[in-house]
Amino acid sequence: MSSPAANPPPTSRKAKRTEAGRSAEVRSIGGGFLSELSPSQKFERQIERIHKLLEAEGTEVTWNSRIPDPDSPGRSRQIDISICRAGLLTHVECRFRKVREDVTWIEELIGRRASLAADAIIAVSASGFTATARQKADRYGIILRDVASLTPREIENWGRRWKLSVNFCEFSKVIFTVKTHEAVQSAVAKVTGIDGRPLSPIVWRLAFQEIMRRLDQEKWTGVPATVQASLAMSLLVDGKPPLAVEMRASVRRIVNDVSVASVITYTDPTSAERHAQVGHFNLGESEVIENGDEVAMITDVSQVTIPDGCCFETVMVDAGRLVRARPSFIGIEAMTKCQIPFTIRIEAPTATVPPSSIDG
């Protein structure tokens, strides 16, 4: 495959960039997964993700956990989040309300810890705790956590470090040249799948995906370029496999930068110690949970519109430094679709069949 004609300058901070779209550790979260939850359930899931990042390896963190009641084994009790580590069980109970939690809830949790034989309880409030609630929790060993928004200046500084973009590869002037072993028998050659049926759009999508894979191997920086490559494609021409398939196209990268919407901290309200920061982006449910150099990311591409003539390429996340990232996606299935017009040319030993145009 031909390389870009120009030699652009190297990308800065390359070693510090995490390419979430190509990471082997990427997990896909089904479309609509978070949108189907209530605000309080979304809050609980967020706290679950924070603890999955904070807890030591081998710890089991479970949302909406159910355990048998010690006094009534046949009856199960619901826990917002359970944390199991080295034989110890911690309950995490969450409150998503507009007012600060008072001493009443802390007293309930003291009784709940004893009743359910929990080793520890963490109380998480979206709006903080009253002074008497903090005092009671400190006396009886209830661990408190709350979330607080950063100041506009802090959010601005956080946004300078973290960059998120959705990248697309635009294809134009696309020509597939299909070479046959012998002359075709009709004026218009019939191109089908190997089963003789109309060719599936997936076949063309895989061809574009293969071009993007090769561009990635060549460390393409996204500058406009012309590519020409031989491809192995599962198709037939008039019922026979072709001699070769070649593709020629112009390509360029389209970058959609995503801005930071808000940043909150997961904090001990008594000591003011920050245990994690959570940044939300203006892209659905996209977020970054950060604890030092340990990072968990969710990128929600379910609401992304793929530009005409483009394929989804990757999501780029730049932390401004080296981090250990755990990326996940929402709606990645929708990113496999693309509408790219192209032309097919059939080259036979003695003649060239007039090209036909197709929207892939």
PyMOL commands that set and color helices and strands:
alter all, ss='L'
color gray80, all
select helices_A, chain A and resi 14-16+20-22+39-54+103-115+131-140+152-161+201-217+332-336
alter helices_A, ss='H'
color red, helices_A
select strands_A, chain A and resi 17-19+27-29+60-69+72-85+88-95+120-125+143-149+163-179+191-192+225-231+236-237+244-258+260-267+274-281+287-291+294-300+310-318+324-330+341-347+352-359
alter strands_A, ss='S'
color yellow, strands_A
deselect
rebuild
show_as cartoon
